[in-house]
Amino acid sequence: MTDATYNLNGGYKPTLKRYADLNGPDFFPTPRWATHALIDNETFEGPIWECACGNGAMSEVLELTGQSVYSSDLYDRGYGQAGVDFLSENKRSDNIVTNPPYNAAEAFVAKGLKSANKKFALLLRLAFLEGGNRARTIYSENPPSRVWVFSERITFYPAGSTVKGSGTTAYAWFIWDKSHTGNTQLNWLKPGYKKRYASR
């Protein structure tokens, strides 16, 4: 039986289903262009850990930085090292970059702040800026150094599905840079990444 929440006028409505990734069988690879937008605007020195690598969609773009990339995931998606629970690992890395599971974003922030030596970058809903609890537990002590807001909507689809339509949720790259001083910088990514890197 088809899951009705995936269908909207013949297309997909994946933003409502991203929580399914926590149970293992469903996951939503990050479109390559979204990672290109990151590496075009942020530099990374030293190894990068992609700690929720899925099928490697993000890792393969991160390798274009020329830095070594270690890829891991809690589940076996056929890429990287499977069975690695980022939230319980003691491993550190100069840089950590990932698109965290939908319902574990706050836990990933807390862990990433302890595990990244230089930079920690998460692809999150722009609405992650909101919330009294996050204001108390994250932003009062560890606000991001920079937030890169997407001018184009990212659409996440289940692996293997045909891309149709456009997403309804705004996203941004949240960067914690250990060398940064001062207040959070709010930046906007220029339109055009989706078209420029769609087929790469």
N, C-alpha and C positions, 0 to 999 in steps of 0.2 A: 504494500500500500504506500502510495506517495505521501510524503510528509507535506501537508498543506502550507506550512510556513515557508517552504522554499519557493512557492509559486506566487507570482504577482503578474497578472496579465500575460501569462505565458513565459515570464522570465523568472529570475531568482530573487529572493529577498534574504540574502545570506547574513546581513548584519544582525538579524534576530536570532541566528543560530550559532553564533561563534562560541557560546558556552559549551557546545557539544564537544569541543576539542578536549575538554577536561576528562571525558570518558574514554578517549583513545581512538575510536574508529573514524571519527570525522575530524578533519582539520582543514584549515583555510590558508593555503600558501599566499605569501605576500607577493603581489605583482612586482616584477623586477624594477619597473620604473620608480616605484616608491623608494627602493633602496638606492637607486642611482641618484635620486634627489638628495639623499643623505650624504653620500660620499662626494658629491659635487660641492657641498657646502660645509662639510666638516672634514678636517684632516685627522688621521689616526696614526700614531707612532707606536710601534710595537705590536705584539700579537693581539688578535681579536678572537673573542670567544662568542660564538653564536650558540646560545644555550637552549634554544627551542627551535632547532633548525628545520624540522619537518622534512621536506623533500629536497632541501638544499637551495631553494629559490633565492633566499637572501644571502646565504654563504657564498654562492657562486659570483654574485655581484661584489661582495666584500673583498673577494680575492683580487679584484681589479685594482685595489689600493696598493698592491705589492707587499702587503703585510701577510704574515702567516695567519691562517684562520683555522681555529679548532671548532668543529661542529658536533653538537650533541643534542639529544632529545630524550625525554622520558619514554617515548614510544618508538617502535621501530618503523620508520617511514622509508627505509631503504637508503638512507643517507646518514653519514656521520656515525657517531658512537651512540648506540641505543641503550636505554636503561639508566641514563644519568639524570638524577633528580637535582636540578639546579638549586632548589630551595634547601637541600640538605647537604650539598657538596661543600667541601672545604677549599676547593680550588680557587685560586686567584688568577687574574689576567690583567694585562695593562689596559685592555679595552673590552667591554662587553656590549654587544649590539644584538637586539632581538625584538621580535613581535610577540609579546607574552600571551599566554592563554587569557582569554577575556576576563574570567573571574578570579585571576590570580595576580592582577597587575600590581596591587599594593604590596603584596608579598615579594614580588620580583623587585620592586623599587627598594625595599628594605634590604634584601639580600644583595642586590647589585651595588648599592652604596658601600657595602662592606667588602665586596669582592673585586671591584675594579680599581686598579692603581691610578689610571689616568682619566679615561672617559667611560661613561655609561650612557648608552642611548637606547631608548625604548620608543617603539611606535605605538601610540596610544590614541584613544578618542580625545578630541579636543576638550570634551566635557570632563576629562580627568582633572582639569584645572579647578573644577567646582567641588564643593562638599566641605562641610564643617569638619568632618573627621579627618580628611586629608589635610585640611588647613592646620589642624592640631598636631597630627602625627608625622607629616612629611614636610609641608611647606614652611612651617614655623622654624624648623631646624635645618632642613636640607632642601631649599627650593632649587629647581633646575637652573642651570647656568643660562641655557638658551631654550627657546621653544620655536620650532620651525613649523609654521602652519601651512598646510597644503591648500593651494588655491583651487586644486582639482579634487574631486571626490574619489577616494579609493573604494573599489568594489571588491569584496572578498567572496570567492566562490569555493564550494567544496572541490577537492582535488578531482580532476578529470572531467569536470562539467564544462559546458560551453558558456563563454562569457556573453551575457546579454544584459542590456540596460545599464543603469548607473546606481551607485550607492546613495544612501540617504544620510550617512553619518560623516561628520567632519573629523579629520585625523590630523595629528601633528607628531613630529619627532621631538621628544623631550630629551635634552642633553644635560647630563651632570658632568661637568668638567672640573677635575680636581685643581687645575691651575687657574680657574676663573676667580676673580674677585669682583665684588659689587653686586648689583641687583640683577634679577632675571632679565635677559634680553628677549624681546618678542619680535620675531622675524616672519616674513611671508615668503614662501617658495613661489618663484615665478611660474605662471602657467606654461605648459608645453612639454612637461616631462612625460606625460602619458603618451602623447603622440611620438615624441622623439625616441623613446625606448620601448615602445610597445612590442616590437618584433625582435628585440635583442635578448 
